Amino acid sequence: MATLKDRSKAKLCVLPDVTIHYPTNVQIGYNVFVNRGVQIDAPSSICIGDGTLIGPHVVINSGNHRFDAPDLWIRNQGHDLRPIIIGSDVWIGANVTILAGAIVGDGCVIGAGAVVSGKIPANSVATGIPARAVRRRGRRPTAENTEESNTAHMDHD
């Protein structure tokens, strides 16, 4: 079973069809919600902070195949294992993939379908493949600070 950081505060909601491989390498904070169909593969440590929401069909995997030697089958080249850290008060949208070595700061929102492979700064809203911060939480998009509104004023031929 995955380890809860503080069992006296243990509030964990896990919906059906969640799979955790290597659960002894997973540390989960309190008041975490894990939606249906989530897969967590933890050959290296995975830490999920307090109050985090994990959307449906998210994949979190702290291992990757090595593939640099073209004369060897990929399956025979071993794995690179790196820990994953997901901060507190994070919302991970549906179908997100979080790869080995990723660090998601406290208060982040990761948009549906994103692939996180690096560091996402605290309180960022991140989207895309690879996931990149597109704005900060607490700053609502306005006509002055959105790319869409900036390009709307450009001349188009």
C-alpha positions as MATLAB code, in Angstrom:
seq = 'MATLKDRSKAKLCVLPDVTIHYPTNVQIGYNVFVNRGVQIDAPSSICIGDGTLIGPHVVINSGNHRFDAPDLWIRNQGHDLRPIIIGSDVWIGANVTILAGAIVGDGCVIGAGAVVSGKIPANSVATGIPARAVRRRGRRPTAENTEESNTAHMDHD';
ca = [
       0.000    0.000    0.000;
       1.176    3.546   -0.688;
       2.419    5.419    2.368;
       0.299    8.227    3.777;
       2.437   11.045    5.130;
       0.469   11.555    8.366;
      -2.064    8.863    9.149;
      -3.873   11.054   11.708;
      -4.967   13.339    8.850;
      -5.484   10.534    6.339;
      -8.202   11.530    3.902;
      -7.639    9.746    0.636;
     -10.248    9.168   -2.039;
      -9.310    6.663   -4.738;
     -11.890    5.807   -7.394;
     -12.081    2.402   -9.170;
      -9.543    1.104  -11.694;
      -6.519    2.855  -10.166;
      -3.265    0.900  -10.466;
      -0.126    1.523   -8.408;
       3.032   -0.425   -9.264;
       5.798   -0.388   -6.611;
       3.496    1.194   -3.997;
       6.237    1.274   -1.349;
       7.876    4.031   -3.444;
       4.776    6.263   -3.362;
       4.187    8.857   -0.650;
       0.751   10.521   -0.605;
      -0.221   13.584    1.423;
      -3.575   14.025    3.112;
      -6.848   14.989    1.428;
      -5.719   13.687   -1.981;
      -8.237   12.657   -4.659;
      -7.308   10.078   -7.320;
      -9.837    9.705  -10.130;
     -10.711    6.558  -12.089;
      -8.233    4.845  -14.366;
      -5.091    6.477  -12.945;
      -1.850    4.505  -13.331;
       1.107    5.193  -11.059;
       4.363    3.358  -11.863;
       6.963    4.063   -9.185;
      10.238    2.225   -9.768;
      11.706    5.429   -8.250;
      10.028    7.571   -5.599;
       6.861    9.543   -6.272;
       5.687   12.134   -3.735;
       2.193   13.617   -4.024;
       1.480   16.615   -1.805;
      -1.526   17.463    0.371;
      -4.828   18.424   -1.241;
      -3.856   17.313   -4.744;
      -6.519   16.358   -7.290;
      -5.573   13.794   -9.944;
      -7.950   13.619  -12.896;
      -9.115   10.530  -14.760;
      -6.667    8.392  -16.748;
      -3.531   10.208  -15.591;
      -0.224    8.307  -15.917;
       2.626    9.035  -13.476;
       5.797    7.049  -14.235;
       9.183    7.550  -12.559;
      11.022    5.291  -15.018;
      11.922    5.530  -18.709;
      13.549    3.082  -21.100;
      17.096    3.791  -22.220;
      17.429    3.787  -26.015;
      20.736    5.402  -27.021;
      22.486    2.268  -28.403;
      20.964    1.573  -31.839;
      22.773   -1.780  -32.043;
      20.873   -3.082  -28.970;
      17.202   -3.726  -28.569;
      15.615   -0.991  -26.478;
      14.249   -3.619  -24.114;
      17.848   -4.704  -23.309;
      19.186   -1.216  -22.488;
      17.757   -0.872  -19.003;
      15.932    2.039  -17.456;
      16.551    5.552  -16.204;
      14.838    6.021  -12.848;
      14.248    9.508  -11.442;
      11.922   10.658   -8.655;
       8.782   12.684   -9.285;
       7.610   15.426   -6.934;
       4.059   16.759   -7.136;
       3.430   19.613   -4.733;
       0.427   20.401   -2.561;
      -2.831   21.930   -3.843;
      -2.194   20.735   -7.410;
      -4.908   19.935   -9.953;
      -3.818   17.466  -12.630;
      -6.327   17.352  -15.490;
      -7.584   14.294  -17.363;
      -5.171   12.221  -19.457;
      -2.026   14.005  -18.254;
       1.278   12.101  -18.347;
       3.953   12.929  -15.753;
       7.375   11.514  -16.586;
      10.475   10.610  -14.576;
      12.245   13.579  -13.034;
       9.240   15.926  -13.218;
       8.691   18.479  -10.476;
       5.289   20.139  -10.213;
       5.285   23.058   -7.786;
       2.662   23.787   -5.142;
      -0.594   25.259   -6.422;
      -0.161   24.265  -10.062;
      -2.878   23.412  -12.553;
      -1.839   20.975  -15.295;
      -4.187   21.103  -18.294;
      -5.809   18.010  -19.741;
      -3.603   15.946  -22.036;
      -0.340   17.669  -21.078;
       2.958   15.781  -20.821;
       5.094   16.964  -17.902;
       8.779   16.124  -18.218;
      10.510   18.994  -16.419;
       9.930   21.559  -13.697;
       6.685   23.514  -13.481;
       7.015   26.539  -11.140;
       4.624   26.938   -8.194;
       1.199   28.460   -8.927;
       1.560   27.984  -12.682;
      -1.069   26.897  -15.157;
       0.741   24.547  -17.558;
      -0.481   22.972  -20.785;
       0.855   21.249  -23.876;
       3.392   18.690  -25.005;
       5.810   19.220  -23.430;
       3.959   21.040  -20.651;
       4.921   24.694  -20.290;
       3.627   27.361  -17.916;
       1.187   29.574  -19.827;
       0.185   31.817  -16.932;
       0.208   32.149  -13.155;
      -2.740   31.395  -10.902;
      -4.362   34.460   -9.412;
      -3.880   36.473  -12.580;
      -6.996   36.266  -14.707;
      -6.470   36.471  -18.472;
      -7.257   39.911  -19.874;
      -7.086   41.487  -23.307;
      -3.696   42.918  -22.359;
      -2.013   39.696  -21.207;
      -3.203   36.975  -23.583;
      -1.457   35.965  -26.762;
      -4.790   35.658  -28.542;
      -5.715   39.276  -27.894;
      -2.217   40.433  -28.886;
      -2.441   38.695  -32.252;
      -6.003   39.966  -32.789;
      -4.624   43.502  -33.217;
      -2.095   42.458  -35.872;
      -2.755   43.114  -39.555;
      -3.573   39.963  -41.460;
      -3.250   39.796  -45.242;
];
